[in-house]
Amino acid sequence: MADVIDSHLDDILKEWDAFIASQFSSAANTNALAGRDHRSEILRAIAADLRQPQTGAASIDKSRVLAPAVKSAPETGAEMHGRMRAEEGFSITEIVSEYRALRATVMRLWAITKTPLSDATAIEDVTRFNEALDQAIAESVDYFNHVFSSERIERDTLDKELKLNRGRLEYASRLSHVGFWYCDLPFDVLEWDEQVKNHFFVAPTATVTIEDFYDRIHPEDRELTRLAIAESISSRNAYDIIYRTVNPMTYEVKWIRALGGTDYDADGNPIHFDGITVDVTAQKLVEMRVAESEARHRGVITNMDEAFALFDPDFNIVEVNDATCKFVNMSRSQMLGANHWQLFPETYNSEIGLMYRQVQLDGQSKFLEHYYVFPDGRTFWFEVRAFKVGDGVAVLFRDITRRIKLIEALKESDKRKDEFLAMLAHELRNPLAPIVTAGEILWRISKANESVATPAAIIRRQAKHMTRLIDDLLDVSRVTQGHIHLQKEVINISDVIAQAVEMCEPQLQAKHQYLTTTSPPSLFVEGDMARLVQCVANILTNAIKYSETYTEIKINVRSEEAEVVIEVADTGSGIAPEMLPQIFELFVQSQVTLDRSQGGLGIGLAIVERLITMHGGRVSAFSMGEGLGSTFEIRLPRVISSRTTDNEAIEAKSAPVRILIVDDNVDAADTLLMITGMLGHVSLAVHSAHEALSSIDNFKPNIMLIDIGLPGMDGYELVQRLGELPSGQGVRKIALTGYGQYEDKQRAFDAGFDEHLVKPVEIEKLESVINGSESVVN
């Protein structure tokens, strides 16, 4: 602004002369030459003032014509101009009109020659210029006031000039997008012009209160703004703050700078709090972009231990570091200026070439791992990160061959671990199978011998527990690879609930929570008892964790059409809406609504979802939001129970069949021989595949229980040989083995087995399979 005044001084003075000559009759008495001298001095003084740094307080004082007068100072150009105009018969109104015309001339020239008016620096120029011009008006009118009598300077005339000054400020506001606000203290209704209302997303005709002011400020900025206002009023310092305003309908955000200060009465009490607002959103966005650019550059510098390359828009190599030269086995001089596609033509249509061009096209940073074979035969896996820099693309890459090999080694190790666990389970099942069967025999005998009842029950119970522990050895790989296999039976869902509640009882007691359970006595599903208990207990544990002490948790079991519904509801921390679609994904944790000290939901719900899906059901979660509790719902297919739990009833229904047992473990074979005999069947035990083949014609079995791991000829080959014999055509072949993984079961069916049972088999399950055979015993 100061440069515009200096460089266009003659043009400004000419327009000033023309305005006076055309508007005022008093102009005939003016000394044009003297007037130009005074006006030149006024303009130079304004330009000099604009170049001087100025505090916020001084700016506010000057805008209110409060700049202190120095009595001993030489007479200023404005004061001489006022004295001269008074002697020539000009009125105060005419003097002010001169300055208004001057303001319009300078602003017009400035707008033509300067930067866009929305620029923050330009806004400051406009404000400073208005302040300096107001000071010149004050100095001219002050002398005028001394010369003429008080009758000539009525209060209403000064008020009129103040209104004109307000009009000039409003004109400047429209031109520069600066808003003006005026507030009586204490705060109540606020006087805002249209520009301020626009800054706060308020309608032009709306009445604004102090509550509206704070409501439209971003929540993170409200308290800082309150403190800034209070500090400005109490300390008499200028008010200068930047905050964000938010549109409550669209959530659009503006960055606003507010400057102002306080008026005080004669007793020092604050009476007015006035100032301006400026939209600095564009400036803030530029600052954020600059910060982002600087961060990217800092990232490049930080990672200079990695290989680095910079391409221009045509993918000519602009820069590389030593690590790159070493990696590609080329010198820096060979690479700089060369085209990347010419040096490495095989990369153009590869995934890495496509990635480079996509980054250059859309500007989005990208990452990949790439396998590359150099022309000299060297092979590498390397990690590549590409991002836009200016019009070109920058690339950071490093050799990860060793890491990839380690990962492959870990995969191989994991495979060997799975194989070891499978073999371990098999080796443990083989000796456990006769223990389980012997325990079953003792338990059945104990009906006639009470002294055997207690140890028989212990052996039976603990053998089943050991069986589950062996199965758990495989669960690590089963969970991650989807190889969990269910041991299904018909289950009363009330038994599932009872066991789950029993597992969680200590947690409930620790938090003094109380549980309400509603469950019909007889709703049945087909499933794995232990896994279903695990699912319900997992969800109940989450409800306990994320609910406060002394709260209620509800379990409601009901039947809906062909489904059994288990509902677990709490009044705890709830789940954020954006988390609900992901809540059952593996390793997903809530970031907001759940108690972070508890570690979030994590893997537990993912396992629940998989297990319930394997049961033919589904699980879902509901929540109204943070602090409003959660409800988890498990739905399982309902079955009509026809089972009889009384073992004697099972035995009574069993029709006798002829069973050939083939197992090289003599104890296992003998105990199976005893238990099948107790079940009323005619059985024969042999210990090799060859014995089985030589016995089949004479024994004529209906069922064969065949161990897979037989010496000489394994169970798979035996089944295939049986399929070639006329006497083996009608025999049901049941694999009874320690190999229990999914692949083992599938291999057995592919080999020709009709059933696959895992050692040690529960007697009820064995009898159920045997009952599927037609009796041919005379």
C-alpha angles and dihedrals in degrees: 000000000000091000091052091053093048096045095045099037096124093046091050092050092048092054089046091054091046092051093051093046093051100041111037133055088204088068091084090072096048125115099229096193094048091045092054090051093053093043092049089054091049092052093046090049090052091049091049091049091052090055093054120090112246135195122233092246093052090049092054092046092050092049088055092045090249097130106132117252119228107216096197094048120109117265111274126228090252092051091049089047091053092048092048093048090049091053090048092054100253118154125227089251091056092048091051090047089057090056092046090055090046090052092052093048095050093044091051093050091044093050090053096049105031139071123281113300093237091067112113093229091051090052090054090050091054092048094048092047092052090049093050092047091049088053091052090050090051092051093049093046092045092061091042087055092054094051100048129056123262089252088068093053105055120176091245090059091055090046089053091052090049089053089050088050089051088052091052090051091050089050089052089047093056091046097047101030090241115146125213125213132186125192130184114215130271090045116251122126112014125215109224129170121225093266094057090047088052090052089054097041091246124146114255092242097044123118110234128212131187088256090057089051094056094039091060094049116093110263091239091056101043100088093045089052093050090051093047092052093047092048093049093051095045098042097036089231123140117274110235121159141142119219139159125251121204131209104227092210103045100016089231111162130215128188109225130188114207124195125180149116146213134268118213132200125235090277093053096254116144111247107162135030110192138161149117139281127214127193105233096168094118091050091049092050090051090050091050092050090049090049090050091050091049090050090054091050091048088051091055091049092046092052097047089121084072123073110273134192133173123203129195120227090279091048094251109153110255100170140005133171131225093264090060093050090051093046097052093033094236133120122249091245091055092055107037110093093008121119114252094220091053093050093045106022094164090065096061097086095026124103090261093052091049090050093052092051092046091053090049089050103045102019093230117138114240139190137200144155113238135191112216135183114204120216089251090060099257114139127205143172108215136179115230130196117184127186139168118263113180107308093335140064128252121205133198117189139166139186111262097168092116092050092050091050090050090051091050089048090051090050090051090047090049090051091051089048090054091048090049092050091049091050091044091052090049093050091048093046094054096064091034093057096069090042091056092045093046089050090052090050092050091048091053092046090049089074087077097033114047093187088068095045099086099046090041091054091048092050091047094048096044093044089057089048091051089050090056091048090054090051089051089059087071097044096089093066093031093061095048095041099038094246100132110135122199126226097214128199136149107279134187103230091218088066089055091051093047093053093045091051090048090054092050098041095100091054092049091051093047091057095037090236123153125220126213115199126190115183134151112236098240119037114134135198133175111241152103107297096207094047094048090049087050091053096049092043091051093053092043090051090054091050090052093047097050098042126084124248118277092025130129127248120193131207114191122183119190143155121245114183105297095349138086111218122204112191124189113188131181138172095226135120096311129210126278113243093241090056097053097080090052101038095106097045118114114267094359114142130187112249100193120017103042127073103266092203087067092056098244126260097304121159100340098082091044089059090047091053092050095047094048091048089052087055090057092254138103138228128211140177131219132189136160090215142272115358093004100101132243137256123204119194127197118193120193131176110264120229131195105238117233097161123123113211094194106102091207090058089051090050091049091054094047112104114212117255136171112258126191111200116204114188131134089210100089094199092051092047094047095048090049088049090054097046095046088049090052088052089059101257131130108241141179126192125209129171107217141038092246092055089050093053092048093048101047098081094051099037096040097201125201092201133028121200102202128188113218098215099063120154119253097000115032125217094263093058091043091057091049091051090049089054089060094053122083090222091054097055099089098037119112106226116208121189111221106185147145091233105095109162123117092254090053092053093048092049091052092054091046090052092054106267116145096206137017120211124179120223128278092039122194111246092230090055092047091050090048090055092045091050088063088072125086115243116247099163113122 
